[in-house]
Amino acid sequence: MYLGVVIIDSNFIPMIWQEEEAPLEALNYGQCEVCTEKSRIIWGEGNPKASIVVILDNPGAREDKEGRQYVCGTRQTLQKVIHQVNLKSDNIYVTYLLKCRPLRQYDKERARAFSKPYLIQQINTIQPKFIVCLGDVVVKSMFNDKEASVKNLRGSWHTIMGYPTIVSYHPLAVRRRPNLMKYFIQDWEMLAKQN
């Protein structure tokens, strides 16, 4: 149980999770309007046979200006909390509603409608034990409810596509608003008790 103190293991080192290539049936994904000639499709990362599928809105930056890979702040925060609640990274697969990092303005509703069937197929292929939806964008899309929010749905179990599901804040929101960290940890602890 969270007692108001966030303790992160000083030995924790964030890692670059292995990316999974898009399957053949996703070759047309490049037609999504968020994809540009500079975009890279990020199908997912981590263990594609994991028991826990984590859904974020879109991939973040993966390389610095010199082209060196690094672990962005979103993934660092996510990995720290996964480590803190004693989940093994082998049990985690991270995927995205949008499979490309948006580099310009786009029609959000249309892009999400285009991308969601790919995500649904991906989840059906993986057949995880649990789903974790992070952030309001993902929650609204996966719950098919424009009024759904993390604030109102976190802290309890839900079902999406027949899978037990929790929702929590986006790691970027947690980084920007440290007061959310305690809730983020609580939500992951709730999942860890079931895994």
C-alpha positions in Angstrom: 0.0 0.0 0.0 1.2 3.5 -0.8 2.1 5.5 2.3 2.8 8.8 0.8 6.5 8.3 0.1 7.9 7.5 -3.3 11.0 5.4 -3.0 12.7 4.5 -6.2 15.5 1.9 -6.1 18.8 3.8 -6.7 20.0 0.7 -8.5 17.3 1.0 -11.1 18.6 1.7 -14.6 16.1 2.3 -17.5 16.5 0.1 -20.5 15.7 0.3 -24.2 13.0 -2.3 -24.8 13.3 -4.3 -28.0 10.9 -3.0 -30.7 8.6 -5.4 -32.5 8.3 -5.0 -36.2 4.9 -4.5 -37.7 3.3 -7.7 -39.0 2.5 -8.1 -42.7 -1.2 -7.4 -42.2 -0.2 -3.9 -41.0 1.7 -2.9 -44.1 -1.0 -0.4 -45.0 -0.6 1.4 -41.7 1.7 3.9 -43.4 -1.4 5.5 -44.9 -2.3 6.9 -41.4 -2.1 10.7 -41.6 0.3 10.9 -38.7 2.8 8.9 -40.7 5.2 11.0 -42.8 8.3 10.2 -44.8 10.3 10.9 -41.6 8.1 8.7 -39.4 8.9 5.3 -38.2 6.1 2.8 -37.4 6.6 1.6 -33.8 4.3 -1.4 -33.5 5.2 -2.1 -29.9 8.1 -2.8 -27.6 9.0 -5.3 -24.9 7.9 -8.9 -24.9 5.2 -9.5 -27.5 4.1 -12.6 -25.6 3.8 -10.7 -22.3 0.9 -11.1 -20.0 0.4 -7.4 -19.6 -0.3 -5.1 -22.5 0.2 -1.4 -21.8 -1.4 1.1 -24.2 -0.1 4.6 -24.7 -1.4 7.3 -27.1 1.7 7.3 -29.4 5.4 6.6 -29.4 7.7 9.3 -28.1 11.2 10.3 -29.2 13.6 7.4 -29.5 16.8 9.0 -30.7 18.6 12.2 -29.8 19.7 14.8 -32.4 22.9 12.7 -33.1 20.7 9.6 -33.7 21.7 7.8 -30.5 18.9 5.7 -28.9 17.8 6.7 -25.5 14.9 6.0 -23.1 12.5 9.0 -23.1 11.0 10.3 -19.9 7.7 8.6 -20.5 9.4 5.2 -20.7 11.7 6.0 -17.8 8.8 6.8 -15.5 6.9 3.7 -16.6 9.8 1.4 -16.1 10.6 2.9 -12.7 7.2 2.2 -11.4 7.0 -1.3 -12.9 10.3 -2.0 -11.2 9.1 -0.5 -7.9 6.0 -2.7 -7.7 8.1 -5.8 -8.5 6.7 -6.6 -12.0 9.2 -8.1 -14.3 9.9 -6.3 -17.6 9.5 -9.6 -19.4 5.8 -9.5 -18.4 5.3 -6.1 -20.1 4.5 -5.2 -23.7 4.0 -1.5 -24.6 2.0 -0.6 -27.7 0.3 2.5 -29.0 -3.0 3.7 -30.3 -1.2 5.7 -33.0 1.8 3.7 -34.2 3.8 6.8 -35.4 5.0 9.7 -33.4 3.0 12.8 -34.6 5.4 15.3 -36.1 2.8 17.8 -37.3 -0.9 18.7 -36.7 -3.4 16.1 -37.7 -7.1 15.2 -37.5 -7.0 13.4 -34.1 -10.4 11.8 -34.4 -9.7 10.5 -37.9 -6.2 9.2 -37.1 -7.5 7.4 -34.0 -10.4 5.8 -35.9 -7.9 4.6 -38.5 -5.5 3.2 -36.0 -7.8 1.6 -33.5 -8.6 -1.5 -35.6 -4.9 -2.2 -35.8 -4.6 -2.0 -32.0 -7.6 -4.3 -31.5 -6.1 -6.9 -33.9 -2.8 -6.6 -32.1 -4.5 -7.3 -28.7 -6.4 -10.2 -30.1 -3.2 -11.7 -31.4 -1.3 -11.3 -28.1 -4.2 -12.4 -25.9 -2.8 -10.9 -22.7 -4.0 -11.5 -19.2 -4.3 -7.8 -18.4 -4.6 -4.5 -20.3 -3.3 -1.2 -18.9 -4.7 2.0 -20.5 -2.5 5.1 -19.7 -3.9 8.6 -20.2 -7.2 10.1 -21.2 -6.7 9.8 -24.9 -6.3 6.0 -24.7 -9.1 5.7 -22.1 -11.6 7.6 -24.2 -10.8 5.5 -27.3 -10.7 2.1 -25.6 -13.9 2.7 -23.6 -15.6 4.2 -26.6 -16.7 7.2 -24.4 -15.7 10.8 -25.1 -16.5 11.6 -21.5 -14.3 8.8 -19.9 -11.3 10.0 -17.9 -8.5 8.5 -15.9 -9.6 10.5 -12.9 -13.0 8.9 -12.8 -12.0 5.3 -13.8 -8.7 4.7 -12.0 -8.5 2.7 -8.9 -10.8 -0.1 -10.0 -11.0 -2.9 -12.4 -12.7 -2.8 -15.8 -13.1 -5.1 -18.8 -12.0 -4.2 -22.3 -12.4 -6.8 -25.1 -12.9 -9.4 -22.4 -9.6 -8.6 -20.6 -9.3 -7.3 -17.0 -8.2 -3.7 -17.4 -6.9 -0.9 -15.2 -6.4 2.7 -16.2 -4.0 5.2 -14.9 -2.3 8.5 -15.7 0.0 8.9 -18.6 3.7 8.8 -17.4 4.3 12.2 -19.0 1.5 13.7 -16.9 3.0 12.1 -13.8 6.4 13.7 -14.6 4.8 17.1 -15.1 2.6 16.8 -12.0 4.5 14.8 -9.3 1.4 14.8 -7.1 0.0 12.1 -9.5 2.8 9.7 -8.7 1.1 8.2 -5.7 -1.9 7.3 -7.7 0.2 6.0 -10.5 2.0 3.7 -8.0 -1.3 2.6 -6.4 -2.7 1.6 -9.8 0.3 -0.5 -10.7 0.3 -2.0 -7.2 -3.3 -3.1 -7.8 -2.2 -4.8 -11.0 0.9 -6.4 -9.4 -1.2 -8.1 -6.8 -3.1 -9.9 -9.5 -0.2 -10.9 -11.7 
